[in-house]
Amino acid sequence: MMTMPEEQNSLFLSEEEKTQGAAETHEGRKDDAGKPEWSLMPMGSIEQVLGVLMHGKKKYSADNWKKVPDAKDRYFNAAMRHLMAWHKGEKQDQESGLAHLAHAACCLLFLMWVDSIAKKITPKRIIPMCNSCGVDMESSEIFKEDERFICTAWICPKCFATVKVAR
């Protein structure tokens, strides 16, 4: 049996030399700091949410959830119904047989999507002005911003002309 010189024997190396030697000869390098760590996800729970999505695809159609009117309110309400049912001790949704928490998580994912889309399509603030009399519509009580509906035409409170906004 051949013995190693002292400088190569790991018993006699400093911690820095051990680390340096290992990095140079035995271990690969992977620069993944700051990148998503998918291993942190509870995949069993994610599969349950996927089950809810597949149930929805079968019941309605794929991506039907993206077309639901008033999605923000409706999916919030649905998430809360599932959370309350779970909180009261009901584990499974009676209709689907799937976990209430999986349904609630699915609704929350839909809300995250709705929220991200809303941020992308929120138009710039446009203050219309009457072409007939020059009234600034923002100063009128008729002009009220509503985040769910953006008007493209108003009636001037001074001269009753129709004020249109081109998009």
Summary of the structure (lengths in Angstrom):
residues: 167
radius of gyration: 30.2
end to end distance: 84.7
largest distance: 105.5
contacts: 339
relative contact order: 0.08
helix: 48%
strand: 7%
